[in-house]
Amino acid sequence: MTPSIRDGLARAESLYALDPSKAGAVAGLVTDHLMLSASKTPRTVSLRGVCAPSLNATEVTPCGAPVVDPGAARGGATAYHYDPVLLTIAANVESRAYRRQEADWKELRPRTGAGAAYFRRPPPLRFRRGDPASRELVVILGSSYSTWRGGSWTNKIAAILDLRIPRPHLIAAPGFLTPEMLAAEPEMPELTGELTAGDLFRRIASAMDEMQESGILPKNLEAGLVGFSGGANVALSMLAEDARQGQTRRFRAGALAFSPVLDLAGTFRLLDESSNAILAKGFPPTHGLTTLMNMIGPFLNGYRPGNLKAFLGIMRADASPARAEDLVHRFYREFQIVDLRGVRKAPYREAVEEGRLGVRLSFDSFYREHVLPLHRRLRSLDPQVTLAEYTGFSRMVAPVVQAPVYVVLAQDDPVLVRSSVSPAHADRVASELDSLRAKSNFRVFHPEMGGHMGYFLDSRYVASVVATFFRGPPIPKSRSPLSRRNNP
């Protein structure tokens, strides 16, 4: 990583809004988005905090009047309490609302290329051609369970890339554990994302060659990757695969890894123990965030996709604690009753012999007792290799020694670091981060607050990171801000 990129990322981090040392940090971030939600005009997203710095990290406009929550009581602004799960949910909703011109995106069905295919059928990749003069290509890997239709995280990063690097070429893949990706008939259940990454690398490399030969992409292409959560692991695994190619590296621009899974075995325990703690309180076992029949009540109260104002409002200090707790519990149960269930039902070519797994779904039992033995057999692993050893993050990224990598992971990530509802935590995260910091081409940002990509609400920080990392040209002051679809 060059000194200029490293210094630029440090400047971007200085803009980070969710800093507990900054008075009213959470309120300032939330109210900026609430002002937007209350507007009657077509939605535009302010990339400004209370003091309105521009997208370009080197230009800061003067502070104006303080932002006031439009729902605040007369005479003063509303106080907000911080919750990493609620912040995560709100950021997810906000990230989906950015405009995506579907007509510009085409299905991409490249050949597999050399090597065995993990997917029997072509995975659902999409390509959007950028400006003919653009040299930049960015591959976006969605978070593990985020679909293309939903657009979580990917819609917003695509909009920021368009603003920061005027209309780059884009390739996007949904989360590798989504029904649409699993419908491509993978060989067997994934663990680290490396099997998916190897297959996608070969297919995308083949597509890049074809499009360069046909003139769709320039010969002097500058390509990079952006990944979210489990998609960040896929992105870094692709970068590792790229490094193994020697001098023919394709992704020289490196990778932005937002909230990667550093301790997979610890994450499984965290999710299982969180779910068990919630059920022990008598919470209905069938209630999740997307289980439609039992979401009717929250839906009627405004908690529906697209209503960002409702999900931000739940963080108000005077909001209903019971309603907030219900959403937090639904958040954790969603992993078990929707996400894990979908993974187990996928049409794998190598079936998992689950036997009598039990009524309650468990990440640890499914992956440790059933998926790991399958990997040992089909990948000729040491029969004694443990789940933690096999899924070690440092091992996965060991080949990545040249391309720049920026890793962002909040200390209070409620999925990957520590639970919000139980004492569970992933105990190998700290050592993995230390290993990454020791690599000269890596930079790690591990803020105290931020949730599981909840920091994506901080648009100016994310945009400044993109501006620095992909080294786009300065944005003309007349350029329009990011725009979003109208929310209900």
Residue pairs with C-beta under 8 A, 6 or more apart in sequence:
1 254
1 404
1 405
1 440
1 441
1 442
1 443
2 404
5 404
5 468
5 469
5 471
6 443
8 57
8 464
8 467
8 468
8 469
9 406
9 443
9 445
9 465
9 468
9 469
11 57
11 58
11 464
11 468
12 57
12 461
12 464
12 465
12 467
12 468
13 445
13 447
13 461
15 49
15 53
15 57
15 460
15 461
15 464
16 445
16 447
16 455
16 458
16 461
17 25
17 28
17 29
17 49
17 458
17 460
17 461
18 25
18 26
18 29
18 87
18 447
18 449
18 450
18 454
18 455
18 458
19 25
19 447
19 448
19 449
20 448
20 449
22 28
24 50
25 449
26 80
26 81
26 82
26 87
26 315
26 449
27 69
27 77
27 78
27 79
27 80
28 49
28 50
28 67
29 49
29 457
29 458
30 69
30 80
30 90
30 312
30 315
30 457
31 67
31 68
31 69
31 77
31 78
32 46
32 48
32 49
32 50
32 67
33 90
33 94
33 308
33 312
33 457
34 69
34 70
34 71
34 309
34 312
34 313
35 46
35 67
35 68
35 69
35 70
36 43
36 44
36 45
36 46
37 308
37 309
37 312
37 487
38 70
38 71
38 309
42 483
42 486
43 97
43 483
43 484
43 485
43 486
43 487
44 480
44 481
44 482
44 483
44 484
45 98
45 159
45 459
45 481
45 482
45 483
45 484
46 52
46 459
46 481
47 54
47 55
47 459
47 460
47 463
47 481
47 482
48 54
48 61
48 460
49 458
49 460
50 63
50 66
50 67
51 60
51 61
51 62
51 63
51 64
52 60
52 61
52 62
52 63
52 64
53 59
53 60
53 61
53 460
54 60
54 61
54 475
54 477
55 163
55 164
55 460
55 463
55 464
55 467
55 475
56 467
56 474
56 475
57 464
57 467
57 468
66 77
68 77
69 77
69 78
71 78
71 313
71 316
72 78
78 316
78 317
78 318
79 316
79 317
79 318
80 315
80 316
80 317
81 315
81 316
81 317
82 315
82 449
83 315
83 324
83 328
83 420
84 410
84 412
84 413
84 414
84 420
84 449
84 450
84 451
84 452
84 454
85 327
85 328
85 331
85 332
85 414
85 420
85 451
86 311
86 314
86 315
86 324
86 327
86 328
87 315
87 450
87 451
87 454
87 457
88 331
88 414
88 415
88 451
88 452
88 453
88 454
89 289
89 311
89 327
89 331
90 308
90 311
90 312
90 314
90 315
90 454
90 457
91 451
91 453
91 454
91 455
91 456
91 457
92 152
92 153
92 453
93 305
93 306
93 307
93 308
93 311
94 156
94 308
94 456
94 457
95 151
95 152
95 153
95 154
95 155
95 156
95 157
95 456
96 150
96 151
96 152
96 155
96 156
96 305
96 306
97 155
97 306
97 308
97 484
97 485
97 487
98 151
98 155
98 156
98 158
98 159
98 482
98 483
98 484
98 485
99 155
99 159
99 483
99 484
99 485
100 151
100 155
100 158
104 128
104 129
105 126
105 127
105 128
105 172
106 126
106 127
106 128
106 129
107 124
107 125
107 126
107 127
108 125
108 126
108 127
108 171
108 207
109 122
109 125
110 122
110 125
110 203
110 204
110 206
110 207
110 210
111 203
111 206
112 199
112 202
112 203
112 206
113 202
113 203
113 205
113 206
114 202
115 198
115 202
117 199
117 202
118 186
118 187
118 195
118 196
118 198
118 199
119 184
119 185
119 186
119 187
119 196
119 199
120 184
120 185
120 186
120 187
120 349
121 183
121 184
121 185
122 184
122 203
123 173
123 181
123 184
123 196
123 199
123 200
123 203
124 148
124 173
124 174
124 180
124 181
124 183
124 184
125 171
125 172
125 173
125 200
125 203
125 204
125 207
126 148
126 171
126 172
126 173
127 169
127 170
127 171
127 172
127 207
127 211
128 158
128 169
128 170
128 171
128 172
129 169
129 216
130 136
130 137
130 167
130 168
130 169
130 170
131 166
131 167
131 168
134 165
134 166
134 167
134 168
134 169
134 218
135 218
135 220
135 221
135 222
136 165
136 168
136 169
136 221
136 222
136 223
136 224
136 253
136 470
136 472
137 168
137 169
137 170
137 171
137 208
137 217
137 221
137 222
137 223
137 224
138 161
138 165
138 168
138 169
138 170
138 171
138 223
138 224
138 225
138 226
138 470
139 170
139 171
139 172
139 173
139 204
139 223
139 224
139 225
139 226
139 235
139 238
139 251
140 154
140 157
140 158
140 170
140 171
140 172
140 173
140 225
140 226
140 227
141 173
141 176
141 225
141 226
141 227
141 228
141 231
141 232
141 234
141 235
141 238
142 148
142 152
142 153
142 154
142 172
142 173
142 174
142 175
142 178
142 228
142 231
143 152
143 153
143 175
143 228
143 229
143 230
143 231
143 453
144 175
144 176
144 177
144 178
144 229
144 230
144 231
144 339
145 175
145 177
145 178
145 230
145 338
145 339
145 342
146 152
146 153
146 154
146 174
146 175
146 178
146 228
146 231
147 174
147 175
147 178
147 179
147 180
148 154
148 172
148 174
148 178
148 180
152 228
153 228
153 258
153 453
153 456
154 172
154 228
156 456
156 459
156 462
156 482
157 226
157 228
157 462
157 466
158 170
158 172
159 482
159 483
160 459
160 462
160 463
160 466
160 482
161 168
161 170
161 226
161 466
161 470
162 168
163 463
163 475
163 479
163 481
163 482
164 463
164 466
164 467
164 470
164 472
164 475
165 466
165 470
165 472
165 473
166 472
166 473
168 470
169 217
171 204
171 207
173 181
173 200
173 231
173 234
174 180
174 181
175 181
175 229
175 230
175 231
176 190
176 193
176 196
176 230
176 231
176 234
177 190
177 230
177 339
177 342
177 343
178 342
179 342
179 346
181 196
182 342
182 343
182 346
182 347
183 346
183 347
185 347
185 348
185 349
186 195
186 196
186 346
186 348
186 349
187 195
187 348
187 349
187 350
187 378
188 195
188 348
188 349
188 350
188 352
188 371
188 374
188 375
188 378
189 343
189 346
189 348
189 352
189 367
189 371
189 374
190 196
191 264
191 367
191 371
191 372
191 375
191 387
191 390
191 391
192 233
192 237
192 264
192 390
192 391
192 396
193 230
193 231
193 233
193 234
193 237
194 237
194 396
196 234
196 237
197 233
197 234
197 235
197 237
197 238
197 240
197 241
198 237
198 241
200 234
200 238
201 238
201 241
201 242
204 238
205 250
208 217
208 221
208 223
208 250
211 217
212 218
212 219
212 221
222 252
222 253
223 250
223 251
223 252
223 253
224 251
224 252
224 253
224 254
224 255
224 256
224 469
224 470
225 235
225 238
225 239
225 251
225 254
225 255
225 256
226 235
226 255
226 256
226 258
227 233
227 234
227 235
227 236
227 255
227 256
227 257
227 258
227 260
228 258
228 259
228 453
229 258
229 259
229 260
229 261
229 415
229 416
229 452
229 453
230 260
230 261
232 255
232 257
232 258
232 259
232 260
232 261
232 407
233 257
233 260
233 261
233 393
233 396
235 255
235 256
235 257
236 255
236 257
236 260
236 396
236 397
236 400
236 405
237 396
238 251
238 255
239 251
239 254
239 255
239 397
239 400
239 403
239 405
240 396
240 397
240 398
240 399
240 400
242 249
242 250
242 251
242 403
243 249
243 399
243 400
243 401
243 402
243 403
244 399
249 402
249 403
251 403
252 403
253 403
253 404
253 469
253 470
254 403
254 404
254 405
254 406
254 441
254 469
255 403
255 404
255 405
255 406
256 405
256 406
256 408
256 465
256 466
256 469
257 405
257 406
257 407
257 408
258 408
258 453
258 456
259 408
259 409
259 410
259 413
259 416
259 452
259 453
260 393
260 407
260 409
261 267
261 393
261 416
262 393
262 409
262 416
262 426
262 428
262 429
262 432
262 433
263 388
263 393
263 416
263 426
263 427
263 428
263 429
263 432
264 387
264 388
264 391
264 393
265 364
265 368
265 386
265 387
265 388
265 391
265 428
266 425
266 426
266 427
266 428
266 429
267 363
267 415
267 416
267 426
268 363
268 364
268 367
268 368
268 387
269 363
269 364
269 424
269 426
270 415
270 416
270 418
270 419
270 424
270 425
270 426
271 332
271 335
271 336
271 363
271 415
272 336
272 362
272 363
272 364
272 424
273 419
273 422
273 423
273 424
274 332
274 419
274 420
274 421
274 422
274 424
275 332
275 333
275 335
275 336
276 422
277 419
277 421
277 422
277 424
278 329
278 332
278 333
278 421
279 285
279 360
283 329
283 333
284 294
285 333
285 337
285 360
286 294
286 337
287 294
287 295
287 326
287 329
287 330
287 333
288 330
288 333
288 334
288 337
288 338
289 295
289 327
289 330
289 331
289 334
289 338
290 334
290 338
291 334
291 337
291 338
295 303
295 330
298 304
298 323
298 326
298 327
298 330
301 310
301 323
302 309
302 310
303 310
303 311
303 314
303 327
304 310
304 488
306 485
306 487
306 488
307 487
307 488
308 487
309 487
313 319
314 320
314 323
314 324
314 327
315 324
328 420
328 421
329 421
331 414
332 419
332 421
335 363
335 415
336 360
336 361
336 362
336 363
337 361
340 361
340 363
340 366
341 361
344 352
344 354
344 361
344 366
350 374
350 378
352 366
352 370
352 371
352 374
353 370
354 366
354 370
357 365
357 366
357 370
358 365
367 387
368 387
372 387
372 390
375 381
375 390
376 382
376 383
376 385
381 390
388 428
392 432
393 432
393 435
394 432
394 435
394 436
397 405
397 436
397 439
400 439
400 441
401 439
401 441
402 441
403 441
404 441
404 442
404 443
404 469
405 436
405 439
405 441
405 442
405 443
406 442
406 443
406 445
406 465
406 469
407 433
407 436
407 442
407 443
407 444
407 445
408 445
408 447
408 450
408 455
408 465
409 416
409 417
409 429
409 433
409 444
409 445
409 446
410 417
410 446
410 447
410 448
410 449
410 450
410 451
410 452
410 454
410 455
411 417
411 418
411 446
411 447
411 448
411 449
411 450
412 418
412 448
412 449
412 450
412 451
413 450
413 451
413 452
414 420
414 451
414 452
415 452
416 426
416 429
416 452
417 425
417 426
417 429
418 424
418 425
418 426
419 425
433 444
433 446
436 442
436 444
437 444
447 455
449 455
455 461
455 462
456 462
459 482
466 472
